[in-house]
Amino acid sequence: MPWRRKGSRAGRGSTCRVDPVPVATPISAPDSDLANVTFNAEGLVPAIVQEHGTGQVLMMAWMNEDSLRRTLETGRTWFWSRSRQEHWCKGETSGDRQFVRQAYYDCDGDTLLLVVEQEGRGACHTGERTCFYRAFGGPSERRALGAAE
């Protein structure tokens, strides 16, 4: 795995931490597995994105058949934008990239689960780590799922 420097060497006694850089790893999926995915009338299927290691749900986005195939072939998350009517690769503009580690389809084939290594600030376009940072019925709507109360 490639490595990335963090920190600075300026000054006496300073430290330099080296962290691994995530690598995209394609996932081999036979056509028979892809045939088990059921797309809605618009040709889309919801994809839930979960963080590898923590299990935290990061986001939900829509995929069409092409974005699903691109995701599996490249090891990066690709989605379909319903508003822009185009494909988008998570993190291409923000730098908050996702590297797919595992991919599943549910028992009905109508929902996908992508387990990813999240790079950068997080998955949400607001700057939050997860898109699910607002809770119903609490004093603060900015509680993350699984956060201590």
Secondary structure, DSSP 8 states (H G I E B T S, - for coil): --EEEEE---STT--EEEEE----------HHHHTT----TTS-EEEEEEETTT--EEEEEEE-HHHHHHHHHHSB-EEEETTTTEEEETTTTTS--EEEEEEEE-TTSS-EEEEEEE-SS-S-TTS-SSS----TTSS-TT--TT---
